[in-house]
Each structure stands twice: as C-alpha cells, then as structure tokens.
Amino acid sequence: MKPMTLKTNRLILRPPVPADAGAIEGFVSDRRVAEMTALIPHPYPAGGALEWIEACCQAQRDGKKSTWVICLRSTGELVGAISIVDDARDVMLGYWIGVPHWGNGYATEALHRVIRHGFNQLRLRYFSSYHFAHNPASGRVMQKAGLLYQGVQVLSCKRGDQVYDRVCYGITAAEWRANLTAFSRP
C-alpha cells in the first residue's frame, strides 16, 4: 500500500522519490541534524539517501513503515521527513527538519497531520515518540502536536559510543479525540 499524500495549510507530505535524494542527503549530512536522531549516521555516506528511500519503499510494501517527505506547499521545497514505524511492539513517530527550516513550526504541523492520519484513516490506537534529553526543542514539538509526556528512560538510547537519556511521549486515540479541539491544526 502506497502512503497517501497528506496536506496542511503550509505543507505537503508525500512519499519520497529518488529525485529527493540530493535534498535529503544535503540536510542529513549536517551534523546538527544527525546528532538529534538515533538513526542518521554522521558522516552521512554518499548515496545513502537513495538507499534510505529504497528502504522506506520496501518497508512500506512490507507494512512496517510509512514515510513522507515534508515539502512547502508554496514552493514544493523539501524541508524534512516524517515516519510512522510499526515494529509489532509499538507504533513510533520519527521526524527531522533541515537546519535552515528549524523554528518555523513545520515539524509540529507535519507531526500533527500524521497523528490525525494515523488515528482517523489507519485506525491506530497509540503513538509513541522520544527525543534525546539534549534536544528539548523536539519535546516542545511533540507537546504542541498533542503527545503527552510519559517519562525519562535514563541512559537508554545509544548513538555511536554515546549514551543518552530518552524523553518519552505518547498518546492514545482516545486521549487524542478527548482533546481534539486543543490539538486542532490543519
């Protein structure tokens, strides 16, 4: 099943295509983006974005992951990516935004739209996400999108040879629906 294109007032979330590889690689090659994620390597390998796109497409076909690139509606410019990963134990949300686009609310807007899609169209029951303790801006994104603070898992996440605290968030479909007006975004 191909992920559908999702829209907000300012954004288009669409499946990644090979033509996106250059923009993706340019953003995730920035150490500041990689350091805020558990899975983006640094230095980023040449050609790695194309491999990532192919892996995302395969995971979508296998029913394990839905990934969208986040693009501006006004220009079509790619600014980031967001995914739902279903690993049979949990349904996780993950995202990144390219540094030149930090602070514009794109991550919050995209996250909210994907949560709405997950609960309304995919009929998911729960979402979780986390951020490294040294990235509180990501926690603010999660809170603004409606995720609820769940706690801290001390030294539970590794990136390279560094170990970090994981700050956890989540929300059930029932919690989200009960607070729908508080989270009403495009």
Order of alpha helices (4+ residues) and beta strands (2+ residues): beta-beta-alpha-alpha-alpha-beta-beta-beta-alpha-beta-alpha-beta-beta-alpha
